[in-house]
């Protein structure tokens, strides 16, 4: 019989075989964030549409083409969040977290954009994000990048390139915008259609064009560094010097602008050549004007976000070992007395060995059938309890994987079972 329903295009299920790698990634991320003093904030999926129009920019691709927006029963326009920064600022203002304070926050969860689905880019995707408020100096930029570098390293990801640029202050950006428009107008006929459309509304995004012809024209475009004032130059120099002090290599990319209107000063991306067109793995920068733009007092801010699906794809491409959700132990039993004893022993083992993944067989059946289920569970060891074992108060321990000890079945007394299992499972861990 055919399935009546399938998932919506671009909205994917994460099955149990893959979920363990997701859990491991978020566990590593939470530990890295905590090691720098960042606290988790949990944000709603739905926000008022105006929040994103005002923060991201009405002429960005996200707002123009990609948001999932609808009217609710009260006639309010609501949007499934396409990114986390605007929601984080809204929450900070609503709950009084930002005024004259320093805040270090991180978040995780699904985001939504109506894009063409492809590997590493989905309509429901998941992000990890970090935001730091209240620090105007390059210290915050450096810390944000250092956290990102440590996270990528802890996830086993190597061979990435850190690309760095600065958009200067709002005044610098305004001067550069005027110079760039003047240049692009002289070459308007040669630009691709998207770039012609953006020329006046969002000219910095032209620098990000994928058109080879437009990129050839841009070779002669003015560089934003030519519009820097002393403060912008000093801040960018301090970021570069700080990265050198930390041993974090970077490449200055004067065409790096990011796709959201709220960025000012430092912008950066970690990129890879392992994922084809989806080369950006983690990206962010400074957005000193956004808090004021959304109704707060002027507050310096810097942050970044990364796509969980893309990190997992990169781990796979690089052959990084990830967590498995397989059972450690499968507990077989034969007979009613053995079933009752196995149930008690299983609970005792879970108490004694936190983190133990133990499956207690259910449904009866012959031992051979139970052992087949044990093998399919991925468990390293099977425990077997029959009438004779109950009488002797022992459990038979059987290896299910080649190379795992013990080579032959071993009988272990009930009081010693937890310590024996701990030792055997340690031996079976991949090296």
N, C-alpha and C positions, 0 to 999 in steps of 0.2 A: 504493500500500500504506500502510495506517495505521501510525503510529508505535506501537511496543509500549509505550513508556514516555514519560511526561512528568515534568517536575520536580515535586517535592512542593509543595503549596500553600504560598505564602509564602516559598519558597526560589527565588531568581531567578538566571538566568544573566546575566552581563555580557558582551555580545558585543564583538568587536573594534572596531566602529564607536563604541562608547561607552567602551571601556577607556582611551583616551587621556585623556579628561577626568578619569577616576578617578586616573590616574597623575599628571596635572598637579596635581590637588588635593592629593594626598599629598606631592608634591615641594614645593609651596608650604608646606604645613604643617611638613614636616621642616626647611625653611629658617627658618621663623619660630621654631619651638621651639629650634633651635640658636642663634639670635641672642640668646636669653635664657639660654643655658647649660643647657638641658634635654637629657638623654640618653635614647635610646630603650631601652625594655625590651620584650622579646617574651615573651608569656605563653601558657600552654597553653589549649586550648579546653575541656578537661575539668578539673573540680575536684571534690573531695568535696562532697556536697550540704550537709553541715553548715556549710561555710564561708559559704554564702550565707544559710542560715537564721539563723546567728548574727549576721552583719553587716547584711544588708538588713532583717531582721525577719520573724518567722514569720507575722505578721498583715498583711503587705503584699500587694498584688495580685500582685506578681512571684512571691513564694514560694507563695502560696496557689493561684494560677491559671495562671501563665505559664511556669514553668520546665520545660525538657525534662530529666526525671530518669529514671534507670533503674538497675537492679542489674547489675553486671558478673558474670563467671563466678565470682568469688571471693565474691560476695554483698555487695560494697561498693556503697553508693548514690552514684552519680556524676551530675553535672549539667553540661550544656553551659552555659558561662558566660553569664549574662544581662546582665552589666555588668563593667567592668574594675577598679573601685576595690578590691573585696575581694581579687581575685587579686593586685593590685599590692601590697597590704599583706602578704598571705601570702608573696609572693616576697621582699619586703623583710625580713620576719622570718626566713624560712628561710635567707637568704643573708647575714644580719648587716649589712644596709644602713642600719638605722634607729636603732639605739641610740646616743644622744649624737651624732648626725650630722645634717647637712642634706643632703637629696637632692632633686634636681629631675629628674623622670622623665616620659616620655610614651610612649604606646603607640597602636597602630592594629590593627584587625582585626575579624573577625566576632563578633557577639553573637547570642544566641538567646532569643526569648520567644514563647510560644504565644499570640499575639494575633490578632485578626481582621485579616487583611491589608487594607491600603488604601494609597493613594498616600502615600509617605513613611514608611510603617510596615509592616514585613515581619517574618516569623518568623525569618529570618536577615537581620540588618542589620549594618551596619559602623559602627564608631565610631572617632573620634580622641579620645584622652583625655590629660589632664595631671594630674600629682600632685606636690605639694610637701610635704616632711616636715621637721619640726624647727624651724619658725619660728612662734612664737606670736603675734607682733605683726601689726598690720594690713598690714605690708609685703608679706607673702605673699599676702594677699587681693587687694591692689592689683595685684601683679605678675601673678597668675593672670588677673584681669580684663583687665589691659593686654595680655597675650598673646592673649586671646580677641578683643579689639577689633582688634588688628593682624592676626590671622589672617582675620577677616571682611573687613577692609578690603583685604587683599592678594588675597582671592578675588573682589573686585569687588562685594561685597554691601553694599547701602546701604538706608537707610530702616528699620533695625531699632531696637528699643527695649530698653534695658537696664533690667530690673526688679530691684529690690534689696530685701532684707529681712534681719532678723537674728532667730534663734531663741534668742539668748542662750546662757548656759552650761547645763549639765545641770540645775543647780538652778533657773535661770530657767524652763527648759522644763517642769520638774516643777510649779512653781507655776502656770504658765500652763495646763498640762494639767488641773490640778484645777479652776481657774476656768472653763475652757471646758466641762468635763464638767458642772459645776454649771449653767451656762447652757443647755447642750443638753438636759439632763434636763427643764428646764422647758418645752421646746418639742419634746419627743421625738415626739409624735403628728404633728407637721407635717413631720418630716424624711422624705426619701426612704429607701427600704429599705436601700440601701448605707450611708447615713449612720447609720441606726439600728443597723446591724450593727457599725459602726466606733466607735460612741459611747464605749464603754469600752476597746476593744482598741487603737484608733489614732485618737483624737479629732481630732488635728491634720489628718488627711486629710479630715475633713468640710469643712474650709475650702476644699478643692479640688473640692468637689462640683459637678457640671455641672447639677444640678437647679435651675431658676429659683426654685421654691418654697423650697428649702433656702437658696439664696443670699439670698432676701428675709429669711428668719429671721436669717441671719448678719449682716445690717446692724447688729443690736443687740448682736452678740457682743463680748466684751472683746477688746482688742488686746494683743498680746504685749508691746508697749513699756511697758504699764502695770505689767508684772512685772519690768522690767529692774532690775538692781542697778547700782551705779556703774561697775563694770568692764565690764559688757555695753554700757552706754550709751556709755562712752568709746571702746570698740573700734568700735562702729558709727559714731560720730561721726568717728573717724579714717579709716574707710573712705570715708565720704562726702566728707570734706575732701580726701582723696587723689585721689579721682576728679575732683573739681572742679579740683584742681591740674593734673591730666593732660588736662583738657578733655574728659573722657568724661561725657556727660550720662546721668543715670539717673532713674528714677521709683521712689520707695519704695512698695512694694506690701505692706501689712501682712497680706495673705491668702496670700502666697507661702510655701509650706512645703516643697516638694519631696516626692517619693514614697518616699524611703528613710529608714529609722529612724535611720541613723547621723549625720545632719546636725546640727550645732550652730552657733551664732553666724551668720556671714554665709551667706546663700543668694542666688543670683542666676540670672536667665534672660535670654537674648537672644531676643526674640520678633519675629514678622513678621505682617503681615496678608495676605501674598501667597500663603499655602499653605492657606487655609481652616482646617479644624479643627486641622491640624498646625502650630500657631503657634509652638511652642517650637523654636528652632534650635540652641541651645547652652545648657547649664545646669550648675550645680554649686554648690559652697560649701565650708564648713569642716566637718571631721569629727574633732574633737580627741580623741574617746573611742574611736575604732575600733581603733587599734593596741593599746591596752590590752585592749579587749574580745576581741581575737583572740590574746591571750597575751603581748603585748609590754609594755614599760615605757611609761608615759604619754608620748605623742608628738603634738604639734600637727600638723595636716595640713589641706591645702586642695586642691581639684582641681575639674575639670569634664570634661564629655564632650559631643561633638556627633555627630549622625548624618550619615554621608557622603552617603547617599541624599538626605537632606533638604537638605543644602547644594547638591547638584547640581540638585535640583528648583528651589531658589531661584535659582541662577544662571540656569537656563533661563527662569524666570518673569520675571526682571529683564533678560533679553536679554544676559547677560554672555558675551562670546566665550570659548570654551573650546578646548582643544587638539584637534586632529584626528589620527587615526592614519593618514591618507592618505599614500601614498608621495610623496616629493619628485620622484623621477626614475624613469622606466621605460626600461630598456635593451633595444632591439630589435636583432636581428642576422639576417643572411641568409647562409647558407653555413657550412660547417664551419670554414674559416679565421677567419671573422668571429666565430663562436661562441667559439672558443678565445681570440681576442684580447679579446673582450668580457668573458670570464670574468676574465682577468688585469686588465683596466682597471677592472672593477667593484671588485675587491679593493683596487686602488691608490686609487680614489676614497674608499672607506670608510676607508682609513688616513689619507688627507689631510684628510677632512672629517668629524670625529667628530659623530655625531648625524644624519648623512645617512641618509635612508630611501630606499634604492635597490633596486628590484625588477629582477632580471635575468630576462629572458624565458626560459621553458623550454618545450620541446615542439615547436619548429619552427613551420612555417606561413608563409603569405604575409604581406607587410608590412602590408596592410590589416587583416588579422585581429589582428596584433600591436598595431597602433595602437588598435584597438578595446579590447583588453585594457588598454593603457596609459591610455586615457581612463577606463575603469571603475575603475582603481586610484586615481583622484583625483590622480595626479601632475601637477605643473605643467609638467614638461618631459619630452620623450622624446629619448633618444639612439638614433641609427640608425647601424649599422655594417654595410656590405656589402663586397663584394670590392674595389670601387674605393677605398673609404675605407681598407681595410686596406693596400692598395698605397700610398696617399698618407699613411698614418698620421695620418688625421684622423677625426673623428666628426661626424656631422650632428646638430645640436641643433635641436629643433623645439618650439615652444610649443604646449601643449595647452589653454591657458585664454585666453579673450578678454582682451586688455589686457596679457598677459604678453609681455615681450620675449624673443627677437627676433620681429618680426612675420613675417619670412620665414626659412626654414631657414638656418642658419649652419654653416659648417664650421670646426672648431676642431682644432688640432694636439694630439696626445696629451699632450705635456708641459705644455700650457697649459690642459688641460681642467678640472682641479680648481679653479684660480683663476677661470676663466670661469664655471663652475657656481656657485661661491660668490657671485659678483656677481649672476648672473641670479636665483638663488633669493632673495637679499636684496631685489631689486626686486619679486619676486612676493609677498613677505610682506604680509598685510593691514595696513593702516595704521589 
